[in-house]
């Protein structure tokens, strides 16, 4: 995965963005998984996992963890990342501490949570292998995986020679009424991809796309599923790993990495402050950042990993061959509300 990390570093405009925010007195020491941690986690017996990852992947991760650590159950609470952010805010305002582990596709949310004191520092030993710009130096969160936000096509409905090759191609009148797209008010990944795309080609693109009679869905997991069902011919966005899962399962889907660059979507994870099951949360975080789970995410889920020892699955497009749009979570955090407002204005929803 060395080439992936090199490309990623080159693509990131805000390489030190994750290092910003209030500093802690001292970061915690990296911790290995010990028999004592396992025993303490087993006594707690449960983990509540707030996540924006696709439900099938989340449930598979839960089963893998429960198999590895019998006696601890994982309660998966899956919804869009923007909804997770709202839920955590509402719960904290009412002094409700329900979540153990927080996981979203919007890096900027973790900047906010860190400032608000909502995250509990913890550094699993394996995390030291991650690139510095993808782990908070105070140990409150790190990027547990990444994916992309490409264009997708249904190969039964679109001939290869007619397929769009860029975002600009989606503005062709021939695609009117044939496009599906997700919404940033629900999906953190779409907040991220919208921010990056606007920086690359401007709001004018979305203003024009909004006139293409686009089928608007909520989650960024949905556009590939609409393609697979033949409900639309083209997806303007949608998570790469969901496209890959469907494609490798036999669905008539092809992935297009647009000429302007493909949005880059890191997903962060951290332990919630005042977590009801803190030891189980630490064990789960260590499990998620382990080499075995990272390879599982790559192989079975179609995700991409920052772990330097990961092997890419043959037949998939290497990250080194894809032009990535740059990431800047600090600027994205400041622009989030404007993104949602202008997007709703252009798409009428």
Residue pairs with C-beta under 8 A, 6 or more apart in sequence:
1 305
1 306
1 307
1 308
1 309
1 310
1 311
1 312
2 308
3 318
3 319
3 320
4 304
4 312
4 318
4 319
4 320
5 131
5 306
5 308
6 320
7 319
7 320
7 322
7 324
8 131
8 146
8 264
8 306
8 319
8 324
9 15
9 131
9 133
11 264
11 324
11 325
11 326
11 327
12 133
12 264
12 326
12 327
12 328
13 326
13 327
13 328
14 326
14 327
14 328
14 329
14 330
14 331
15 133
16 133
17 107
17 111
17 133
17 327
17 328
17 329
17 330
17 331
18 107
18 110
18 111
18 133
18 134
18 135
18 136
18 143
18 329
19 132
19 133
19 136
19 137
20 111
20 330
21 111
21 114
21 115
21 136
21 138
22 114
22 115
23 138
24 121
24 138
24 139
24 140
27 121
27 123
27 137
27 138
27 139
28 121
28 122
28 123
28 139
29 123
30 123
30 124
30 125
30 127
30 128
31 37
31 122
31 123
31 124
31 125
31 282
31 286
32 124
32 125
32 286
33 124
33 283
33 286
37 279
37 282
37 283
37 286
38 69
38 283
40 279
41 69
41 72
41 277
41 279
41 280
41 282
41 283
42 69
42 71
42 72
43 279
44 72
44 277
44 278
44 279
44 280
45 71
45 72
45 73
45 277
45 280
46 72
46 73
46 74
46 75
46 276
46 277
46 280
47 65
47 72
47 73
47 74
47 75
47 100
47 101
47 277
47 280
47 281
47 284
48 75
48 77
48 98
48 99
48 100
48 101
48 276
48 277
49 58
49 62
49 74
49 75
49 76
49 77
49 99
49 100
49 101
49 103
49 284
50 77
50 79
50 84
50 87
50 88
50 99
50 101
50 102
50 103
50 272
51 58
51 76
51 77
51 78
51 84
51 101
51 103
51 104
52 78
52 79
52 80
52 81
52 84
52 103
52 104
52 105
52 106
52 187
52 188
52 189
52 267
53 61
53 78
53 103
53 105
53 267
54 78
54 221
54 239
54 241
54 242
54 245
54 301
55 76
55 78
56 245
57 241
57 297
57 301
57 303
58 76
58 78
59 76
60 300
60 301
61 74
61 288
61 293
61 296
62 74
62 76
64 287
64 293
64 296
65 72
65 74
65 284
65 287
66 72
66 73
66 74
68 287
69 283
69 287
72 280
72 283
74 284
77 99
79 87
80 186
80 187
80 188
80 218
80 219
81 104
81 105
81 106
81 109
81 187
81 188
81 189
81 191
82 106
82 184
82 185
82 186
82 187
82 188
82 191
83 186
84 102
84 104
84 109
84 188
85 104
85 106
85 109
85 112
85 188
88 99
88 102
88 113
88 118
88 272
91 97
91 98
91 99
92 116
92 118
97 272
97 273
97 274
97 275
97 276
98 276
99 272
99 275
100 271
100 272
100 275
100 276
100 277
100 278
100 280
100 281
100 284
101 269
101 270
101 271
101 272
101 275
101 281
101 284
101 285
102 110
102 113
102 118
102 119
102 141
102 269
102 270
102 271
102 272
103 144
103 267
103 268
103 269
104 110
104 188
104 267
104 268
105 187
105 188
105 189
105 192
105 220
105 265
105 266
105 267
106 188
106 189
106 191
106 192
106 332
106 336
107 143
107 192
107 266
107 268
107 327
107 329
107 332
108 191
108 192
108 329
108 330
108 332
108 333
108 336
109 188
109 268
109 333
110 119
110 136
110 140
110 141
110 268
110 270
110 329
111 329
111 330
111 333
112 333
113 119
113 140
113 141
113 270
114 136
114 138
114 140
114 141
117 273
118 272
118 273
119 140
119 141
119 270
119 271
119 272
119 273
120 140
120 270
120 271
120 272
120 273
120 274
120 275
120 278
120 281
121 138
121 139
121 140
122 139
122 270
122 271
122 281
122 282
122 285
123 135
123 139
124 282
124 285
124 286
124 289
124 290
125 286
126 286
126 289
126 290
126 291
126 307
127 135
127 142
127 289
129 307
129 308
129 309
130 142
130 143
130 289
130 306
130 307
131 306
134 142
134 143
134 266
134 306
135 141
135 142
135 143
136 142
136 270
140 270
141 268
141 269
141 270
142 268
142 269
142 270
142 289
143 266
143 267
143 268
143 306
144 267
144 268
144 269
144 288
144 289
145 266
145 267
145 294
145 297
145 303
145 304
145 305
145 306
146 264
146 265
146 266
146 267
146 303
146 304
146 305
146 306
147 189
147 239
147 240
147 241
147 265
147 267
147 302
147 303
147 304
148 239
148 240
148 257
148 262
148 263
148 264
148 265
148 304
148 322
148 324
149 189
149 190
149 192
149 193
149 220
149 237
149 238
149 239
149 240
149 262
149 263
149 264
149 265
150 237
150 238
150 240
150 243
150 255
150 256
150 257
150 258
150 262
151 164
151 167
151 170
151 234
151 235
151 236
151 237
151 255
151 256
151 257
151 258
152 223
152 224
152 227
152 234
152 235
152 238
152 243
152 253
152 254
152 255
152 256
153 163
153 164
153 227
153 233
153 234
153 235
153 253
153 254
153 256
154 227
154 228
154 230
154 232
154 233
154 234
154 252
154 253
155 252
155 253
155 254
156 230
156 252
157 178
157 230
157 233
157 252
158 233
158 234
160 254
162 174
163 254
163 256
164 170
164 172
164 175
164 234
164 256
164 258
165 256
165 258
165 259
166 258
166 259
166 260
167 197
167 201
167 205
167 236
167 258
167 260
168 201
168 205
168 260
169 175
170 179
170 209
170 212
170 234
170 236
171 205
171 208
171 209
171 212
175 212
175 233
175 234
176 212
176 213
177 212
177 213
178 232
178 233
178 234
179 209
179 212
179 213
179 214
179 215
179 232
179 233
179 234
179 235
179 236
180 214
180 215
180 216
180 217
180 222
180 223
180 226
180 227
180 231
180 232
180 234
180 235
180 236
180 238
181 209
181 214
181 215
181 216
181 217
181 223
181 235
181 236
181 237
181 347
182 189
182 190
182 216
182 217
182 218
182 219
182 220
182 222
182 223
182 237
182 238
183 190
183 216
183 217
183 218
183 343
183 347
183 349
184 190
184 191
184 194
184 339
184 340
184 343
185 340
185 343
185 344
186 218
186 219
187 218
187 219
187 220
189 220
189 239
189 265
189 267
190 220
190 237
191 332
191 336
191 339
191 340
192 263
192 264
192 265
192 327
192 332
193 220
193 237
193 263
193 265
194 206
194 339
194 343
195 328
195 331
195 332
195 335
195 336
195 339
196 261
196 263
196 264
196 325
196 326
196 327
197 205
197 206
197 260
197 263
197 325
198 205
198 206
198 339
199 325
199 326
199 328
200 260
200 261
200 325
201 260
203 342
203 346
206 342
206 343
206 346
206 347
207 346
209 236
209 346
210 346
210 347
210 348
214 236
214 347
215 226
215 231
215 232
216 347
216 349
217 223
217 226
220 237
220 238
220 239
220 242
221 238
221 239
221 242
222 238
223 232
223 235
223 236
223 237
223 238
224 235
224 238
224 239
224 242
224 243
224 246
224 253
225 242
225 246
226 232
226 235
227 233
227 234
227 235
227 238
227 243
227 246
227 251
227 252
227 253
228 246
228 251
228 252
228 253
230 252
237 263
239 265
240 255
240 302
241 301
241 302
241 303
241 304
242 302
243 253
243 255
243 302
244 255
244 302
244 316
245 301
245 302
246 253
247 253
247 254
247 255
248 302
255 317
257 317
257 322
257 323
259 323
260 323
260 325
261 323
261 324
261 325
262 322
262 323
262 324
262 325
263 324
263 325
264 324
264 325
264 326
264 327
266 327
269 285
269 288
270 285
271 278
271 281
271 282
271 285
272 281
275 281
287 293
289 307
291 307
291 309
291 310
294 305
294 307
294 310
295 305
295 307
295 310
295 311
297 303
297 305
298 304
298 305
298 310
298 311
298 312
298 313
299 313
302 316
304 319
312 318
312 319
